[in-house]
Amino acid sequence: MRAELTRERILAAAAHVFVEFGYAAGTTNRIAERARISIGSLYQYFPNKDAVLAELLIRHVDRGVWRGADQLDLSPGTLEQTVRALVRDAIDNHQDDPQLLRIMIEEAPLSQELLDTIARHGTQRVAQVREVLAGHPDVRVRDLDTAAELILNTVELNTHKVMADPRHIGVEALERELVGMVTRYLLGD
């Protein structure tokens, strides 16, 4: 229990340090200082700052399951609301800290554990989206496997990009345009 609390303190401290100083200047010494532990203690949990950032990214990816997908109203005429729920969930999963998100996207080392987590997450999310598409009477696309993959990638990639740097496109515009685009695609318009 105590070890898990220390690990959590290190990760929380690292998130703050990376945002405040950037990844390059976010040293393990700064992380340890922010976590109020010795540098030796930090190294008992993580071999270097790459491992700390990779763990933050793995946790981010693991949080990305579409919550509420099993509670959607899939009756005729509700496709736009269904798509909005998917887009809104993606936005909500990425609103916590745009600066940390940008650092994780641009600078996280790609360990095998991270790649495996991303692949596992992608498989789960695609299956989730496909199941919703298959159950919705308004969906007109024929290849649900490809549609689920395309929709998920479109929503996730654009959400990551905009949430990491929301200066050019606001969150409201992102939501509105993604919902419109995906809904029209699914309706066959």
NUVOSE-482205 format. One record per residue: residue number from 1; residue in one letter; x, y, z of N, C-alpha, C in turn. Coordinates in Angstrom, 3 decimals. Layout:
// NUVOSE-482205
i_aa_n_u_n_v_n_w_ca_u_ca_v_ca_w_c_u_c_v_c_w
NUM_A_X_Y_Z_X_Y_Z_X_Y_Z $
...
END
This chain:
// NUVOSE-482205
i_aa_n_u_n_v_n_w_ca_u_ca_v_ca_w_c_u_c_v_c_w
1_M_0.831_-1.196_0.000_0.000_0.000_0.000_0.875_1.260_0.000 $
2_R_1.858_1.267_0.887_2.736_2.432_0.969_3.535_2.608_-0.325 $
3_A_3.971_1.488_-0.895_4.724_1.540_-2.153_3.856_2.116_-3.270 $
4_E_2.592_1.740_-3.307_1.687_2.251_-4.342_1.451_3.754_-4.155 $
5_L_1.332_4.201_-2.918_1.169_5.632_-2.655_2.403_6.413_-3.102 $
6_T_3.583_5.865_-2.851_4.823_6.520_-3.280_4.871_6.588_-4.800 $
7_R_4.526_5.502_-5.445_4.495_5.464_-6.912_3.532_6.533_-7.456 $
8_E_2.375_6.650_-6.839_1.389_7.650_-7.267_1.927_9.074_-7.065 $
9_R_2.610_9.297_-5.941_3.209_10.623_-5.691_4.247_10.955_-6.746 $
10_I_5.045_9.973_-7.121_6.060_10.192_-8.151_5.392_10.564_-9.478 $
11_L_4.364_9.836_-9.840_3.684_10.110_-11.118_3.003_11.484_-11.104 $
12_A_2.367_11.825_-9.999_1.733_13.146_-9.896_2.786_14.253_-9.953 $
13_A_3.889_14.041_-9.252_4.973_15.031_-9.271_5.552_15.160_-10.671 $
14_A_5.748_14.048_-11.356_6.301_14.074_-12.707_5.394_14.845_-13.656 $
15_A_4.104_14.636_-13.540_3.165_15.363_-14.403_3.327_16.865_-14.211 $
16_H_3.425_17.311_-12.974_3.617_18.735_-12.691_4.959_19.237_-13.200 $
17_V_6.002_18.473_-12.973_7.346_18.881_-13.391_7.431_18.970_-14.912 $
18_F_6.896_17.972_-15.621_6.954_17.997_-17.081_6.187_19.187_-17.646 $
19_V_5.058_19.522_-17.043_4.283_20.675_-17.508_5.020_21.972_-17.198 $
20_E_5.567_22.070_-15.991_6.230_23.308_-15.566_7.550_23.557_-16.289 $
21_F_8.354_22.507_-16.455_9.701_22.692_-16.992_9.881_22.139_-18.405 $
22_G_8.909_21.377_-18.890_9.077_20.680_-20.157_9.753_19.353_-19.924 $
23_Y_9.703_18.497_-20.928_10.261_17.160_-20.748_11.780_17.191_-20.616 $
24_A_12.441_17.946_-21.455_13.909_17.980_-21.449_14.457_18.443_-20.099 $
25_A_13.844_19.465_-19.521_14.330_20.003_-18.247_13.645_19.358_-17.040 $
26_G_12.726_18.456_-17.287_12.025_17.769_-16.202_12.836_16.591_-15.702 $
27_T_13.844_16.868_-14.935_14.793_15.848_-14.493_14.220_14.976_-13.379 $
28_T_14.856_13.833_-13.185_14.453_12.964_-12.072_14.692_13.654_-10.735 $
29_N_15.710_14.495_-10.646_15.935_15.247_-9.402_14.755_16.164_-9.103 $
30_R_14.258_16.850_-10.115_13.096_17.725_-9.912_11.857_16.919_-9.536 $
31_I_11.692_15.779_-10.183_10.536_14.933_-9.871_10.617_14.458_-8.421 $
32_A_11.777_13.973_-8.012_11.953_13.500_-6.630_11.707_14.633_-5.636 $
33_E_12.249_15.797_-5.936_12.051_16.946_-5.047_10.569_17.290_-4.926 $
34_R_9.855_17.307_-6.050_8.430_17.635_-6.046_7.619_16.571_-5.290 $
35_A_8.061_15.305_-5.411_7.372_14.201_-4.724_7.769_14.094_-3.253 $
36_R_8.768_14.898_-2.852_9.286_14.890_-1.485_9.846_13.527_-1.090 $
37_I_10.634_12.966_-2.009_11.328_11.712_-1.732_12.772_11.875_-2.206 $
38_S_13.625_10.953_-1.801_15.018_11.007_-2.257_15.100_10.500_-3.695 $
39_I_16.154_10.912_-4.379_16.357_10.448_-5.751_16.527_8.929_-5.765 $
40_G_17.164_8.379_-4.733_17.320_6.931_-4.631_15.981_6.212_-4.546 $
41_S_15.052_6.805_-3.821_13.709_6.212_-3.726_13.010_6.231_-5.086 $
42_L_13.163_7.338_-5.806_12.549_7.411_-7.135_13.073_6.281_-8.020 $
43_Y_14.404_6.056_-7.967_15.005_5.024_-8.811_14.598_3.605_-8.401 $
44_Q_14.056_3.442_-7.214_13.525_2.131_-6.836_12.249_1.813_-7.611 $
45_Y_11.565_2.859_-8.078_10.302_2.682_-8.788_10.442_2.827_-10.302 $
46_F_11.317_3.710_-10.731_11.490_3.998_-12.153_12.973_4.153_-12.464 $
47_P_13.466_3.528_-13.531_14.896_3.615_-13.841_15.323_4.979_-14.380 $
48_N_14.362_5.750_-14.949_14.689_7.050_-15.529_13.400_7.815_-15.821 $
49_K_13.539_9.031_-16.295_12.343_9.847_-16.553_11.553_9.337_-17.744 $
50_D_12.221_8.657_-18.696_11.492_8.055_-19.814_10.465_7.059_-19.306 $
51_A_10.863_6.260_-18.329_9.961_5.255_-17.760_8.794_5.917_-17.024 $
52_V_9.061_7.043_-16.382_7.993_7.769_-15.682_6.986_8.311_-16.700 $
53_L_7.482_8.949_-17.760_6.588_9.492_-18.784_5.827_8.368_-19.477 $
54_A_6.496_7.259_-19.748_5.821_6.125_-20.378_4.689_5.603_-19.489 $
55_E_4.913_5.548_-18.185_3.858_5.106_-17.265_2.682_6.081_-17.259 $
56_L_2.965_7.368_-17.311_1.877_8.360_-17.402_1.063_8.137_-18.671 $
57_L_1.734_7.869_-19.763_1.038_7.656_-21.034_0.247_6.352_-21.016 $
58_I_0.805_5.307_-20.445_0.087_4.037_-20.330_-1.197_4.239_-19.522 $
59_R_-1.115_4.963_-18.447_-2.313_5.225_-17.639_-3.328_6.059_-18.402 $
60_H_-2.835_7.008_-19.170_-3.740_7.821_-19.998_-4.479_6.924_-20.986 $
61_V_-3.758_6.059_-21.653_-4.364_5.167_-22.638_-5.359_4.226_-21.960 $
62_D_-5.002_3.695_-20.813_-5.886_2.768_-20.103_-7.188_3.416_-19.640 $
63_R_-7.202_4.720_-19.437_-8.435_5.419_-19.026_-9.397_5.609_-20.189 $
64_G_-8.951_5.362_-21.407_-9.716_5.733_-22.582_-10.795_4.789_-23.041 $
65_V_-11.450_4.081_-22.141_-12.561_3.224_-22.532_-13.823_4.072_-22.605 $
66_W_-14.640_3.855_-23.619_-15.870_4.630_-23.828_-16.868_4.290_-22.740 $
67_R_-16.930_5.180_-21.747_-17.854_4.981_-20.634_-19.271_5.331_-21.077 $
68_G_-20.197_4.482_-20.744_-21.587_4.767_-21.067_-22.034_4.238_-22.417 $
69_A_-21.165_3.578_-23.154_-21.544_3.052_-24.472_-22.674_2.039_-24.352 $
70_D_-22.693_1.289_-23.261_-23.713_0.264_-23.078_-25.049_0.837_-22.611 $
71_Q_-25.111_2.155_-22.380_-26.348_2.771_-21.900_-26.965_3.714_-22.931 $
72_L_-26.491_3.654_-24.170_-26.969_4.552_-25.211_-28.362_4.155_-25.697 $
73_D_-29.125_5.134_-26.111_-30.415_4.909_-26.756_-30.132_4.653_-28.236 $
74_L_-30.348_3.435_-28.690_-30.061_3.076_-30.072_-31.330_2.985_-30.914 $
75_S_-32.314_3.796_-30.585_-33.546_3.784_-31.370_-33.373_4.651_-32.616 $
76_P_-34.224_4.444_-33.628_-34.118_5.239_-34.859_-34.150_6.741_-34.563 $
77_G_-33.317_7.481_-35.281_-33.277_8.930_-35.119_-32.305_9.429_-34.063 $
78_T_-31.558_8.525_-33.428_-30.656_8.941_-32.349_-29.177_8.840_-32.734 $
79_L_-28.886_8.666_-34.012_-27.499_8.458_-34.409_-26.617_9.652_-34.050 $
80_E_-27.095_10.863_-34.274_-26.271_12.028_-33.942_-25.951_12.071_-32.449 $
81_Q_-26.908_11.761_-31.601_-26.657_11.743_-30.156_-25.655_10.645_-29.791 $
82_T_-25.724_9.521_-30.481_-24.796_8.421_-30.234_-23.368_8.840_-30.593 $
83_V_-23.227_9.454_-31.764_-21.914_9.930_-32.201_-21.411_11.020_-31.254 $
84_R_-22.290_11.911_-30.838_-21.903_12.972_-29.906_-21.384_12.373_-28.590 $
85_A_-21.997_11.294_-28.120_-21.539_10.647_-26.884_-20.117_10.112_-27.059 $
86_L_-19.809_9.542_-28.222_-18.460_9.042_-28.495_-17.455_10.191_-28.518 $
87_V_-17.784_11.243_-29.252_-16.881_12.393_-29.377_-16.704_13.078_-28.027 $
88_R_-17.788_13.277_-27.310_-17.724_13.940_-26.003_-16.864_13.140_-25.024 $
89_D_-16.993_11.813_-25.060_-16.193_10.968_-24.178_-14.708_11.128_-24.495 $
90_A_-14.362_11.162_-25.772_-12.960_11.355_-26.162_-12.454_12.708_-25.681 $
91_I_-13.253_13.743_-25.836_-12.858_15.076_-25.376_-12.685_15.082_-23.860 $
92_D_-13.640_14.513_-23.152_-13.561_14.485_-21.688_-12.316_13.744_-21.203 $
93_N_-11.918_12.691_-21.911_-10.724_11.932_-21.529_-9.433_12.708_-21.756 $
94_H_-9.506_13.819_-22.477_-8.284_14.551_-22.819_-8.275_15.990_-22.301 $
95_Q_-9.211_16.354_-21.447_-9.294_17.736_-20.982_-8.444_18.036_-19.765 $
96_D_-7.964_17.022_-19.073_-7.276_17.255_-17.807_-6.119_18.232_-17.911 $
97_D_-5.172_17.954_-18.755_-3.978_18.786_-18.816_-3.421_18.807_-20.235 $
98_P_-3.806_19.806_-21.016_-3.370_19.854_-22.417_-1.854_19.890_-22.588 $
99_Q_-1.151_20.563_-21.694_0.309_20.633_-21.831_0.940_19.266_-21.612 $
100_L_0.473_18.534_-20.610_0.999_17.194_-20.367_0.631_16.277_-21.533 $
101_L_-0.569_16.398_-22.060_-0.973_15.602_-23.214_-0.028_15.846_-24.387 $
102_R_0.297_17.102_-24.651_1.211_17.432_-25.750_2.575_16.783_-25.523 $
103_I_3.083_16.863_-24.306_4.383_16.256_-23.986_4.314_14.737_-24.171 $
104_M_3.226_14.119_-23.702_3.099_12.669_-23.841_3.044_12.262_-25.315 $
105_I_2.327_13.018_-26.129_2.202_12.686_-27.547_3.521_12.895_-28.279 $
106_E_4.179_13.996_-28.007_5.355_14.370_-28.784_6.652_13.755_-28.278 $
107_E_6.749_13.437_-26.984_8.053_13.092_-26.436_8.139_11.766_-25.699 $
108_A_7.038_11.071_-25.537_7.093_9.810_-24.786_7.871_8.751_-25.566 $
109_P_8.785_8.064_-24.900_9.491_6.967_-25.565_8.531_5.803_-25.802 $
110_L_8.685_5.129_-26.918_7.774_4.042_-27.277_8.332_2.698_-26.817 $
111_S_8.044_2.350_-25.575_8.460_1.058_-25.041_7.519_-0.025_-25.568 $
112_Q_7.936_-1.278_-25.460_7.070_-2.383_-25.890_5.801_-2.427_-25.041 $
113_E_5.930_-2.119_-23.752_4.748_-2.098_-22.874_3.750_-1.045_-23.345 $
114_L_4.247_0.111_-23.722_3.372_1.169_-24.211_2.716_0.752_-25.522 $
115_L_3.479_0.210_-26.442_2.927_-0.236_-27.723_1.868_-1.324_-27.514 $
116_D_2.123_-2.249_-26.577_1.150_-3.297_-26.272_-0.124_-2.703_-25.673 $
117_T_0.033_-1.718_-24.801_-1.125_-1.063_-24.184_-1.948_-0.334_-25.231 $
118_I_-1.289_0.374_-26.133_-1.988_1.086_-27.203_-2.738_0.097_-28.092 $
119_A_-2.103_-1.015_-28.436_-2.751_-2.021_-29.281_-3.968_-2.634_-28.573 $
120_R_-3.807_-2.966_-27.288_-4.912_-3.546_-26.509_-6.070_-2.563_-26.417 $
121_H_-5.738_-1.310_-26.118_-6.757_-0.271_-26.012_-7.482_-0.099_-27.342 $
122_G_-6.728_-0.053_-28.426_-7.330_0.125_-29.744_-8.279_-1.000_-30.093 $
123_T_-7.889_-2.219_-29.792_-8.740_-3.378_-30.068_-10.041_-3.290_-29.267 $
124_Q_-9.937_-2.936_-27.998_-11.133_-2.819_-27.146_-12.053_-1.707_-27.639 $
125_R_-11.462_-0.556_-27.941_-12.283_0.583_-28.386_-12.956_0.303_-29.730 $
126_V_-12.231_-0.288_-30.667_-12.815_-0.602_-31.972_-13.979_-1.575_-31.796 $
127_A_-13.801_-2.593_-30.963_-14.872_-3.558_-30.716_-16.088_-2.867_-30.098 $
128_Q_-15.826_-1.945_-29.185_-16.907_-1.198_-28.535_-17.680_-0.365_-29.559 $
129_V_-16.968_0.362_-30.402_-17.610_1.202_-31.418_-18.347_0.324_-32.421 $
130_R_-17.737_-0.774_-32.842_-18.387_-1.663_-33.804_-19.701_-2.209_-33.249 $
131_E_-19.688_-2.583_-31.979_-20.906_-3.113_-31.352_-22.027_-2.069_-31.362 $
132_V_-21.686_-0.829_-31.058_-22.693_0.238_-31.073_-23.204_0.448_-32.500 $
133_L_-22.302_0.480_-33.474_-22.720_0.665_-34.871_-23.635_-0.470_-35.323 $
134_A_-23.276_-1.686_-34.969_-24.074_-2.845_-35.372_-25.474_-2.810_-34.769 $
135_G_-25.608_-2.198_-33.610_-26.902_-2.146_-32.940_-27.748_-0.936_-33.284 $
136_H_-27.203_-0.024_-34.088_-27.967_1.196_-34.383_-28.660_1.087_-35.745 $
137_P_-29.987_1.265_-35.778_-30.728_1.085_-37.025_-30.452_2.147_-38.098 $
138_D_-29.888_3.278_-37.730_-29.656_4.352_-38.709_-28.332_4.214_-39.456 $
139_V_-27.467_3.321_-39.015_-26.144_3.162_-39.629_-26.301_2.479_-40.986 $
140_R_-25.741_3.129_-42.026_-25.881_2.633_-43.396_-24.577_2.111_-44.004 $
141_V_-23.471_2.229_-43.327_-22.216_1.728_-43.883_-22.255_0.195_-43.897 $
142_R_-21.574_-0.393_-44.868_-21.612_-1.855_-45.013_-20.523_-2.554_-44.208 $
143_D_-19.338_-1.992_-44.215_-18.199_-2.641_-43.562_-18.015_-2.035_-42.173 $
144_L_-18.660_-2.646_-41.196_-18.646_-2.099_-39.835_-17.268_-2.158_-39.187 $
145_D_-16.471_-3.186_-39.527_-15.125_-3.281_-38.959_-14.270_-2.093_-39.393 $
146_T_-14.280_-1.816_-40.692_-13.507_-0.683_-41.203_-14.075_0.632_-40.691 $
147_A_-15.396_0.751_-40.671_-16.032_1.982_-40.195_-15.650_2.260_-38.742 $
148_A_-15.690_1.244_-37.901_-15.341_1.425_-36.480_-13.897_1.885_-36.340 $
149_E_-12.999_1.278_-37.102_-11.583_1.650_-37.059_-11.373_3.087_-37.537 $
150_L_-11.996_3.433_-38.669_-11.855_4.794_-39.211_-12.425_5.850_-38.264 $
151_I_-13.588_5.575_-37.725_-14.224_6.534_-36.811_-13.375_6.723_-35.562 $
152_L_-12.950_5.631_-34.978_-12.149_5.733_-33.756_-10.859_6.510_-34.011 $
153_N_-10.158_6.171_-35.089_-8.912_6.882_-35.403_-9.162_8.356_-35.680 $
154_T_-10.211_8.661_-36.400_-10.534_10.060_-36.711_-10.828_10.846_-35.439 $
155_V_-11.661_10.287_-34.588_-12.035_10.977_-33.350_-10.830_11.105_-32.421 $
156_E_-10.109_10.012_-32.213_-8.976_10.040_-31.279_-7.848_10.959_-31.754 $
157_L_-7.438_10.814_-33.005_-6.319_11.627_-33.503_-6.646_13.112_-33.496 $
158_N_-7.844_13.454_-33.941_-8.212_14.869_-33.953_-8.409_15.414_-32.546 $
159_T_-8.950_14.602_-31.656_-9.115_15.040_-30.271_-7.755_15.257_-29.621 $
160_H_-6.825_14.321_-29.830_-5.473_14.500_-29.286_-4.857_15.797_-29.793 $
161_K_-4.933_16.010_-31.079_-4.296_17.187_-31.685_-4.888_18.481_-31.144 $
162_V_-6.201_18.571_-31.122_-6.845_19.812_-30.689_-6.693_20.026_-29.188 $
163_M_-6.843_18.974_-28.392_-6.760_19.147_-26.948_-5.333_19.471_-26.511 $
164_A_-4.333_18.979_-27.251_-2.938_19.284_-26.924_-2.583_20.716_-27.299 $
165_D_-3.290_21.275_-28.267_-3.026_22.653_-28.702_-4.327_23.276_-29.201 $
166_P_-5.186_23.717_-28.276_-6.520_24.200_-28.655_-6.573_25.631_-29.194 $
167_R_-5.428_26.187_-29.560_-5.420_27.571_-30.021_-6.105_27.769_-31.367 $
168_H_-6.007_26.783_-32.251_-6.500_26.959_-33.609_-7.954_26.534_-33.789 $
169_I_-8.345_25.502_-33.104_-9.723_25.017_-33.166_-10.200_24.865_-31.730 $
170_G_-11.313_25.471_-31.415_-11.859_25.346_-30.068_-12.512_23.994_-29.853 $
171_V_-12.710_23.647_-28.604_-13.300_22.361_-28.247_-14.723_22.245_-28.793 $
172_E_-15.483_23.333_-28.729_-16.863_23.299_-29.228_-16.893_23.035_-30.725 $
173_A_-15.995_23.694_-31.468_-15.931_23.477_-32.917_-15.486_22.054_-33.227 $
174_L_-14.522_21.561_-32.475_-14.070_20.177_-32.657_-15.247_19.224_-32.503 $
175_E_-15.976_19.370_-31.419_-17.110_18.480_-31.166_-18.153_18.595_-32.269 $
176_R_-18.540_19.792_-32.599_-19.576_20.027_-33.615_-19.183_19.413_-34.963 $
177_E_-17.963_19.680_-35.398_-17.534_19.225_-36.723_-17.295_17.725_-36.776 $
178_L_-16.713_17.157_-35.729_-16.522_15.702_-35.711_-17.862_14.978_-35.689 $
179_V_-18.794_15.464_-34.883_-20.116_14.837_-34.818_-20.794_14.905_-36.181 $
180_G_-20.755_16.063_-36.820_-21.376_16.210_-38.141_-20.736_15.301_-39.179 $
181_M_-19.418_15.290_-39.214_-18.694_14.494_-40.208_-18.966_13.001_-40.037 $
182_V_-18.838_12.505_-38.809_-19.021_11.070_-38.558_-20.481_10.670_-38.772 $
183_T_-21.416_11.497_-38.340_-22.841_11.187_-38.520_-23.182_11.082_-40.006 $
184_R_-22.722_12.062_-40.803_-23.001_12.015_-42.251_-22.409_10.758_-42.893 $
185_Y_-21.199_10.395_-42.490_-20.566_9.191_-43.012_-21.417_7.958_-42.684 $
186_L_-21.856_7.847_-41.441_-22.620_6.666_-41.034_-24.006_6.598_-41.681 $
187_L_-24.561_7.766_-41.967_-25.874_7.803_-42.632_-25.766_7.531_-44.134 $
188_G_-24.528_7.555_-44.627_-24.332_7.338_-46.063_-24.573_8.580_-46.887 $
189_D_-24.569_9.751_-46.245_-24.799_11.018_-46.960_-23.545_11.466_-47.697 $
END
